[in-house]
Amino acid sequence: MKNRFMRVNEVAEALEVSDPYAYKIIRKLNEELESEGYLTVKGRVNRDYFYERIYSKGGEK
């Protein structure tokens, strides 16, 4: 089973950005999850939520 969380190096590679920018994205996504009442892990982001927010066509948020 694949890990449920992505670390900074995976986010940076997926988006072709630097590690510091990947950390910024992780912080933003985790803030969104926290505002919805979810617990988060610092420096990691839920893999499903990442792909939903980054590659979703809906643009709800």
DALINSUL-V954524 format. One record per residue. RES is the residue in one small letter. OMEGA is omega as a letter, one per 40 degrees, with the letter a starting at -180 (NA if undefined). Layout:
# DALINSUL-V954524
res=RES omega=OMEGA
res=RES omega=OMEGA
This chain:
# DALINSUL-V954524
res=m omega=i
res=k omega=i
res=n omega=a
res=r omega=a
res=f omega=i
res=m omega=i
res=r omega=a
res=v omega=a
res=n omega=i
res=e omega=i
res=v omega=i
res=a omega=a
res=e omega=a
res=a omega=a
res=l omega=a
res=e omega=i
res=v omega=i
res=s omega=i
res=d omega=i
res=p omega=i
res=y omega=i
res=a omega=i
res=y omega=i
res=k omega=i
res=i omega=i
res=i omega=i
res=r omega=a
res=k omega=a
res=l omega=i
res=n omega=i
res=e omega=i
res=e omega=i
res=l omega=i
res=e omega=a
res=s omega=i
res=e omega=i
res=g omega=i
res=y omega=i
res=l omega=a
res=t omega=i
res=v omega=a
res=k omega=i
res=g omega=i
res=r omega=i
res=v omega=i
res=n omega=a
res=r omega=a
res=d omega=a
res=y omega=i
res=f omega=a
res=y omega=i
res=e omega=a
res=r omega=a
res=i omega=a
res=y omega=i
res=s omega=i
res=k omega=a
res=g omega=i
res=g omega=a
res=e omega=a
res=k omega=NA
